[in-house]
Amino acid sequence: MNADLQTILKELKGLREMLGVANRRLLTIEEAATYIGLSPRTIRNGIGAGAAKPFPVKSVKVGGRRLFRREDLDSYIDGLGSGDGN
C-alpha cells in the first residue's frame, strides 16, 4: 500500500476515535459521513434503490432511519487501497 495512503488511513482512524463514535455500533448518515470523511449527501445519493453509483456499505433500517454498522464502515475503510476494487 502506498505510504501516503497508509498515513491518511491512520489519521482517519484517529479522527474516528476522536469523534466519540468509535464505541457506538450504529451510526446515522451524518455520523457515518463524518466518520469516513464524506459528505452526507454522497451517502444519501448512494443508498437509494435506483442510485447510479451505489454506496458500497449497506445500511440497516431501524425505526424508519437508515443507520450504518460501524464495523461495516471500518471494513470498507480498511479495504481501501488493497487493490480489491472497493
A tleap script that builds the chain and sets N, CA, C and O, in Angstrom:
source leaprc.protein.ff14SB
mol = sequence {
  NMET ASN ALA ASP LEU GLN THR ILE LEU LYS
  GLU LEU LYS GLY LEU ARG GLU MET LEU GLY
  VAL ALA ASN ARG ARG LEU LEU THR ILE GLU
  GLU ALA ALA THR TYR ILE GLY LEU SER PRO
  ARG THR ILE ARG ASN GLY ILE GLY ALA GLY
  ALA ALA LYS PRO PHE PRO VAL LYS SER VAL
  LYS VAL GLY GLY ARG ARG LEU PHE ARG ARG
  GLU ASP LEU ASP SER TYR ILE ASP GLY LEU
  GLY SER GLY ASP GLY CASN
}
set mol.1.N position { 0.857 -1.184 0.000 }
set mol.1.CA position { 0.000 0.000 0.000 }
set mol.1.C position { 0.893 1.234 0.000 }
set mol.1.O position { 1.939 1.253 0.650 }
set mol.2.N position { 0.491 2.231 -0.709 }
set mol.2.CA position { 1.200 3.490 -0.803 }
set mol.2.C position { 1.375 4.099 0.590 }
set mol.2.O position { 0.442 4.087 1.392 }
set mol.3.N position { 2.568 4.631 0.881 }
set mol.3.CA position { 2.859 5.214 2.195 }
set mol.3.C position { 1.933 6.387 2.505 }
set mol.3.O position { 1.502 6.557 3.645 }
set mol.4.N position { 1.623 7.212 1.470 }
set mol.4.CA position { 0.718 8.347 1.686 }
set mol.4.C position { -0.676 7.855 2.076 }
set mol.4.O position { -1.316 8.428 2.958 }
set mol.5.N position { -1.141 6.803 1.423 }
set mol.5.CA position { -2.456 6.256 1.738 }
set mol.5.C position { -2.462 5.677 3.150 }
set mol.5.O position { -3.442 5.833 3.877 }
set mol.6.N position { -1.400 5.023 3.534 }
set mol.6.CA position { -1.307 4.475 4.891 }
set mol.6.C position { -1.385 5.597 5.920 }
set mol.6.O position { -2.056 5.462 6.943 }
set mol.7.N position { -0.704 6.695 5.649 }
set mol.7.CA position { -0.726 7.836 6.559 }
set mol.7.C position { -2.134 8.408 6.667 }
set mol.7.O position { -2.610 8.704 7.762 }
set mol.8.N position { -2.791 8.559 5.530 }
set mol.8.CA position { -4.153 9.102 5.522 }
set mol.8.C position { -5.099 8.188 6.287 }
set mol.8.O position { -5.912 8.666 7.078 }
set mol.9.N position { -5.003 6.866 6.062 }
set mol.9.CA position { -5.880 5.926 6.756 }
set mol.9.C position { -5.620 5.939 8.255 }
set mol.9.O position { -6.559 5.831 9.044 }
set mol.10.N position { -4.362 6.069 8.661 }
set mol.10.CA position { -4.036 6.135 10.085 }
set mol.10.C position { -4.625 7.391 10.712 }
set mol.10.O position { -5.183 7.341 11.808 }
set mol.11.N position { -4.500 8.525 10.011 }
set mol.11.CA position { -5.079 9.770 10.508 }
set mol.11.C position { -6.595 9.686 10.586 }
set mol.11.O position { -7.195 10.176 11.542 }
set mol.12.N position { -7.217 9.069 9.588 }
set mol.12.CA position { -8.666 8.905 9.581 }
set mol.12.C position { -9.117 8.060 10.763 }
set mol.12.O position { -10.130 8.364 11.392 }
set mol.13.N position { -8.371 6.997 11.071 }
set mol.13.CA position { -8.715 6.158 12.215 }
set mol.13.C position { -8.656 6.964 13.508 }
set mol.13.O position { -9.529 6.830 14.365 }
set mol.14.N position { -7.636 7.797 13.650 }
set mol.14.CA position { -7.529 8.648 14.831 }
set mol.14.C position { -8.679 9.626 14.936 }
set mol.14.O position { -9.203 9.858 16.025 }
set mol.15.N position { -9.079 10.203 13.809 }
set mol.15.CA position { -10.208 11.131 13.802 }
set mol.15.C position { -11.499 10.432 14.191 }
set mol.15.O position { -12.320 10.991 14.919 }
set mol.16.N position { -11.678 9.208 13.707 }
set mol.16.CA position { -12.883 8.444 14.052 }
set mol.16.C position { -12.958 8.242 15.558 }
set mol.16.O position { -14.029 8.361 16.151 }
set mol.17.N position { -11.832 7.940 16.171 }
set mol.17.CA position { -11.814 7.729 17.623 }
set mol.17.C position { -12.111 9.031 18.351 }
set mol.17.O position { -12.811 9.035 19.364 }
set mol.18.N position { -11.575 10.144 17.833 }
set mol.18.CA position { -11.807 11.439 18.469 }
set mol.18.C position { -13.264 11.863 18.387 }
set mol.18.O position { -13.743 12.598 19.251 }
set mol.19.N position { -13.966 11.417 17.376 }
set mol.19.CA position { -15.370 11.799 17.217 }
set mol.19.C position { -16.262 11.217 18.308 }
set mol.19.O position { -17.393 11.666 18.495 }
set mol.20.N position { -15.761 10.235 19.015 }
set mol.20.CA position { -16.558 9.638 20.078 }
set mol.20.C position { -17.569 8.626 19.590 }
set mol.20.O position { -18.440 8.208 20.352 }
set mol.21.N position { -17.473 8.225 18.335 }
set mol.21.CA position { -18.411 7.237 17.821 }
set mol.21.C position { -17.755 5.864 17.728 }
set mol.21.O position { -18.389 4.895 17.310 }
set mol.22.N position { -16.508 5.784 18.111 }
set mol.22.CA position { -15.767 4.528 17.975 }
set mol.22.C position { -16.374 3.400 18.801 }
set mol.22.O position { -16.184 2.230 18.469 }
set mol.23.N position { -17.095 3.723 19.862 }
set mol.23.CA position { -17.683 2.662 20.687 }
set mol.23.C position { -19.179 2.478 20.430 }
set mol.23.O position { -19.823 1.672 21.101 }
set mol.24.N position { -19.741 3.219 19.464 }
set mol.24.CA position { -21.145 3.032 19.096 }
set mol.24.C position { -21.221 2.079 17.926 }
set mol.24.O position { -20.394 2.138 17.017 }
set mol.25.N position { -22.198 1.208 17.941 }
set mol.25.CA position { -22.320 0.200 16.889 }
set mol.25.C position { -23.043 0.694 15.652 }
set mol.25.O position { -22.713 0.287 14.539 }
set mol.26.N position { -24.035 1.575 15.832 }
set mol.26.CA position { -24.813 2.080 14.704 }
set mol.26.C position { -24.664 3.591 14.610 }
set mol.26.O position { -24.730 4.301 15.613 }
set mol.27.N position { -24.460 4.073 13.378 }
set mol.27.CA position { -24.266 5.497 13.147 }
set mol.27.C position { -25.294 6.009 12.153 }
set mol.27.O position { -25.665 5.304 11.214 }
set mol.28.N position { -25.753 7.238 12.361 }
set mol.28.CA position { -26.658 7.879 11.414 }
set mol.28.C position { -25.895 8.194 10.130 }
set mol.28.O position { -24.674 8.042 10.077 }
set mol.29.N position { -26.600 8.626 9.115 }
set mol.29.CA position { -25.955 9.001 7.859 }
set mol.29.C position { -24.937 10.119 8.100 }
set mol.29.O position { -23.821 10.069 7.583 }
set mol.30.N position { -25.321 11.111 8.875 }
set mol.30.CA position { -24.425 12.233 9.144 }
set mol.30.C position { -23.185 11.771 9.903 }
set mol.30.O position { -22.067 12.166 9.572 }
set mol.31.N position { -23.386 10.934 10.921 }
set mol.31.CA position { -22.250 10.419 11.696 }
set mol.31.C position { -21.349 9.535 10.838 }
set mol.31.O position { -20.123 9.618 10.922 }
set mol.32.N position { -21.964 8.690 10.015 }
set mol.32.CA position { -21.187 7.813 9.138 }
set mol.32.C position { -20.367 8.637 8.149 }
set mol.32.O position { -19.206 8.327 7.884 }
set mol.33.N position { -20.975 9.682 7.609 }
set mol.33.CA position { -20.264 10.541 6.655 }
set mol.33.C position { -19.051 11.191 7.314 }
set mol.33.O position { -17.959 11.198 6.746 }
set mol.34.N position { -19.241 11.724 8.489 }
set mol.34.CA position { -18.132 12.339 9.213 }
set mol.34.C position { -17.081 11.292 9.559 }
set mol.34.O position { -15.881 11.546 9.448 }
set mol.35.N position { -17.530 10.133 9.970 }
set mol.35.CA position { -16.652 9.041 10.386 }
set mol.35.C position { -15.697 8.616 9.276 }
set mol.35.O position { -14.536 8.303 9.537 }
set mol.36.N position { -16.187 8.606 8.039 }
set mol.36.CA position { -15.324 8.164 6.946 }
set mol.36.C position { -14.880 9.310 6.037 }
set mol.36.O position { -14.211 9.077 5.030 }
set mol.37.N position { -15.245 10.538 6.382 }
set mol.37.CA position { -14.745 11.699 5.655 }
set mol.37.C position { -15.451 12.000 4.354 }
set mol.37.O position { -14.823 12.461 3.400 }
set mol.38.N position { -16.744 11.749 4.298 }
set mol.38.CA position { -17.538 12.055 3.112 }
set mol.38.C position { -18.650 13.024 3.466 }
set mol.38.O position { -18.911 13.296 4.638 }
set mol.39.N position { -19.293 13.533 2.446 }
set mol.39.CA position { -20.460 14.375 2.633 }
set mol.39.C position { -21.680 13.481 2.880 }
set mol.39.O position { -21.800 12.425 2.261 }
set mol.40.N position { -22.584 13.890 3.776 }
set mol.40.CA position { -23.815 13.116 3.961 }
set mol.40.C position { -24.588 12.961 2.649 }
set mol.40.O position { -25.230 11.936 2.424 }
set mol.41.N position { -24.527 13.969 1.793 }
set mol.41.CA position { -25.230 13.909 0.503 }
set mol.41.C position { -24.676 12.777 -0.365 }
set mol.41.O position { -25.434 12.103 -1.062 }
set mol.42.N position { -23.374 12.569 -0.326 }
set mol.42.CA position { -22.754 11.489 -1.097 }
set mol.42.C position { -23.338 10.143 -0.675 }
set mol.42.O position { -23.639 9.294 -1.514 }
set mol.43.N position { -23.492 9.961 0.628 }
set mol.43.CA position { -24.047 8.701 1.125 }
set mol.43.C position { -25.519 8.594 0.757 }
set mol.43.O position { -25.964 7.553 0.273 }
set mol.44.N position { -26.282 9.669 0.984 }
set mol.44.CA position { -27.718 9.640 0.660 }
set mol.44.C position { -27.951 9.326 -0.818 }
set mol.44.O position { -28.853 8.560 -1.161 }
set mol.45.N position { -27.141 9.916 -1.683 }
set mol.45.CA position { -27.289 9.675 -3.118 }
set mol.45.C position { -26.998 8.217 -3.470 }
set mol.45.O position { -27.500 7.717 -4.476 }
set mol.46.N position { -26.208 7.539 -2.669 }
set mol.46.CA position { -25.820 6.171 -2.974 }
set mol.46.C position { -26.659 5.093 -2.326 }
set mol.46.O position { -26.458 3.912 -2.611 }
set mol.47.N position { -27.607 5.463 -1.450 }
set mol.47.CA position { -28.369 4.415 -0.764 }
set mol.47.C position { -29.764 4.207 -1.339 }
set mol.47.O position { -30.487 3.315 -0.895 }
set mol.48.N position { -30.143 5.003 -2.302 }
set mol.48.CA position { -31.455 4.831 -2.923 }
set mol.48.C position { -31.480 3.609 -3.827 }
set mol.48.O position { -30.440 3.167 -4.316 }
set mol.49.N position { -32.659 3.071 -4.043 }
set mol.49.CA position { -32.816 1.862 -4.863 }
set mol.49.C position { -32.304 2.067 -6.277 }
set mol.49.O position { -31.749 1.137 -6.864 }
set mol.50.N position { -32.471 3.238 -6.835 }
set mol.50.CA position { -32.046 3.481 -8.206 }
set mol.50.C position { -30.766 4.282 -8.304 }
set mol.50.O position { -30.535 4.960 -9.305 }
set mol.51.N position { -29.930 4.215 -7.280 }
set mol.51.CA position { -28.697 5.008 -7.257 }
set mol.51.C position { -27.787 4.638 -8.421 }
set mol.51.O position { -27.500 3.463 -8.653 }
set mol.52.N position { -27.341 5.648 -9.144 }
set mol.52.CA position { -26.440 5.418 -10.271 }
set mol.52.C position { -25.100 4.882 -9.798 }
set mol.52.O position { -24.476 4.068 -10.479 }
set mol.53.N position { -24.661 5.335 -8.638 }
set mol.53.CA position { -23.391 4.887 -8.065 }
set mol.53.C position { -23.662 4.455 -6.622 }
set mol.53.O position { -23.516 5.262 -5.704 }
set mol.54.N position { -24.054 3.197 -6.409 }
set mol.54.CA position { -24.431 2.738 -5.074 }
set mol.54.C position { -23.301 2.867 -4.058 }
set mol.54.O position { -22.138 2.603 -4.362 }
set mol.55.N position { -23.663 3.272 -2.861 }
set mol.55.CA position { -22.687 3.356 -1.773 }
set mol.55.C position { -22.296 1.940 -1.385 }
set mol.55.O position { -23.172 1.096 -1.197 }
set mol.56.N position { -20.993 1.654 -1.258 }
set mol.56.CA position { -20.537 0.273 -1.063 }
set mol.56.C position { -20.829 -0.337 0.307 }
set mol.56.O position { -20.627 -1.536 0.498 }
set mol.57.N position { -21.297 0.457 1.256 }
set mol.57.CA position { -21.610 -0.069 2.584 }
set mol.57.C position { -23.122 -0.095 2.737 }
set mol.57.O position { -23.785 0.928 2.566 }
set mol.58.N position { -23.664 -1.247 3.056 }
set mol.58.CA position { -25.111 -1.390 3.217 }
set mol.58.C position { -25.572 -0.775 4.532 }
set mol.58.O position { -24.896 -0.874 5.556 }
set mol.59.N position { -26.727 -0.144 4.477 }
set mol.59.CA position { -27.323 0.423 5.681 }
set mol.59.C position { -28.397 -0.525 6.206 }
set mol.59.O position { -28.838 -1.438 5.508 }
set mol.60.N position { -28.802 -0.292 7.439 }
set mol.60.CA position { -29.912 -1.031 8.028 }
set mol.60.C position { -30.993 -0.011 8.369 }
set mol.60.O position { -30.691 1.137 8.696 }
set mol.61.N position { -32.236 -0.428 8.291 }
set mol.61.CA position { -33.341 0.467 8.609 }
set mol.61.C position { -33.845 0.128 10.001 }
set mol.61.O position { -34.278 -0.994 10.261 }
set mol.62.N position { -33.783 1.112 10.894 }
set mol.62.CA position { -34.226 0.932 12.275 }
set mol.62.C position { -35.170 2.079 12.607 }
set mol.62.O position { -34.766 3.242 12.623 }
set mol.63.N position { -36.422 1.748 12.872 }
set mol.63.CA position { -37.398 2.776 13.228 }
set mol.63.C position { -37.546 3.847 12.168 }
set mol.63.O position { -37.759 5.013 12.499 }
set mol.64.N position { -37.439 3.481 10.904 }
set mol.64.CA position { -37.589 4.440 9.827 }
set mol.64.C position { -36.329 5.221 9.505 }
set mol.64.O position { -36.333 6.060 8.604 }
set mol.65.N position { -35.246 4.957 10.232 }
set mol.65.CA position { -33.982 5.662 9.995 }
set mol.65.C position { -32.978 4.719 9.354 }
set mol.65.O position { -32.954 3.525 9.651 }
set mol.66.N position { -32.160 5.258 8.482 }
set mol.66.CA position { -31.071 4.494 7.873 }
set mol.66.C position { -29.842 4.643 8.757 }
set mol.66.O position { -29.393 5.756 9.032 }
set mol.67.N position { -29.308 3.524 9.194 }
set mol.67.CA position { -28.127 3.518 10.050 }
set mol.67.C position { -27.067 2.608 9.444 }
set mol.67.O position { -27.378 1.696 8.677 }
set mol.68.N position { -25.826 2.866 9.795 }
set mol.68.CA position { -24.710 2.070 9.312 }
set mol.68.C position { -24.001 1.418 10.482 }
set mol.68.O position { -23.778 2.041 11.520 }
set mol.69.N position { -23.652 0.161 10.297 }
set mol.69.CA position { -22.870 -0.543 11.315 }
set mol.69.C position { -21.437 -0.019 11.262 }
set mol.69.O position { -20.821 0.028 10.197 }
set mol.70.N position { -20.926 0.366 12.401 }
set mol.70.CA position { -19.580 0.908 12.471 }
set mol.70.C position { -18.554 -0.076 11.934 }
set mol.70.O position { -17.617 0.317 11.239 }
set mol.71.N position { -18.728 -1.360 12.254 }
set mol.71.CA position { -17.754 -2.358 11.791 }
set mol.71.C position { -17.772 -2.499 10.268 }
set mol.71.O position { -16.744 -2.808 9.667 }
set mol.72.N position { -18.939 -2.275 9.634 }
set mol.72.CA position { -19.002 -2.303 8.169 }
set mol.72.C position { -18.244 -1.116 7.570 }
set mol.72.O position { -17.554 -1.253 6.560 }
set mol.73.N position { -18.381 0.049 8.207 }
set mol.73.CA position { -17.642 1.228 7.749 }
set mol.73.C position { -16.144 1.019 7.936 }
set mol.73.O position { -15.347 1.378 7.068 }
set mol.74.N position { -15.764 0.435 9.076 }
set mol.74.CA position { -14.346 0.147 9.331 }
set mol.74.C position { -13.789 -0.806 8.276 }
set mol.74.O position { -12.684 -0.599 7.777 }
set mol.75.N position { -14.543 -1.839 7.938 }
set mol.75.CA position { -14.096 -2.803 6.927 }
set mol.75.C position { -13.929 -2.127 5.579 }
set mol.75.O position { -12.974 -2.400 4.852 }
set mol.76.N position { -14.859 -1.246 5.247 }
set mol.76.CA position { -14.772 -0.521 3.983 }
set mol.76.C position { -13.506 0.331 3.954 }
set mol.76.O position { -12.765 0.304 2.971 }
set mol.77.N position { -13.253 1.083 5.017 }
set mol.77.CA position { -12.061 1.934 5.092 }
set mol.77.C position { -10.794 1.088 5.043 }
set mol.77.O position { -9.845 1.426 4.335 }
set mol.78.N position { -10.777 -0.003 5.787 }
set mol.78.CA position { -9.586 -0.857 5.826 }
set mol.78.C position { -9.303 -1.490 4.466 }
set mol.78.O position { -8.154 -1.799 4.149 }
set mol.79.N position { -10.347 -1.681 3.664 }
set mol.79.CA position { -10.178 -2.285 2.357 }
set mol.79.C position { -9.760 -1.325 1.252 }
set mol.79.O position { -9.406 -1.758 0.155 }
set mol.80.N position { -9.797 -0.016 1.533 }
set mol.80.CA position { -9.395 0.967 0.536 }
set mol.80.C position { -7.911 0.800 0.230 }
set mol.80.O position { -7.090 0.638 1.134 }
set mol.81.N position { -7.591 0.842 -1.021 }
set mol.81.CA position { -6.199 0.760 -1.422 }
set mol.81.C position { -5.621 -0.637 -1.430 }
set mol.81.O position { -4.432 -0.819 -1.689 }
set mol.82.N position { -6.461 -1.636 -1.147 }
set mol.82.CA position { -5.958 -3.012 -1.110 }
set mol.82.C position { -5.983 -3.664 -2.482 }
set mol.82.O position { -5.556 -4.809 -2.631 }
set mol.83.N position { -6.478 -2.953 -3.480 }
set mol.83.CA position { -6.490 -3.476 -4.845 }
set mol.83.C position { -7.659 -4.382 -5.147 }
set mol.83.O position { -7.659 -5.050 -6.182 }
set mol.84.N position { -8.678 -4.432 -4.264 }
set mol.84.CA position { -9.820 -5.308 -4.498 }
set mol.84.C position { -10.984 -4.598 -5.182 }
set mol.84.O position { -12.061 -5.174 -5.333 }
set mol.85.N position { -10.771 -3.352 -5.596 }
set mol.85.CA position { -11.807 -2.650 -6.342 }
set mol.85.C position { -12.748 -1.835 -5.496 }
set mol.85.O position { -13.610 -1.168 -6.067 }
set mol.86.N position { -12.656 -1.832 -4.186 }
set mol.86.CA position { -13.526 -1.033 -3.323 }
set mol.86.C position { -13.079 0.393 -3.269 }
set mol.86.O position { -13.699 1.209 -2.587 }
savepdb mol mol.pdb
quit
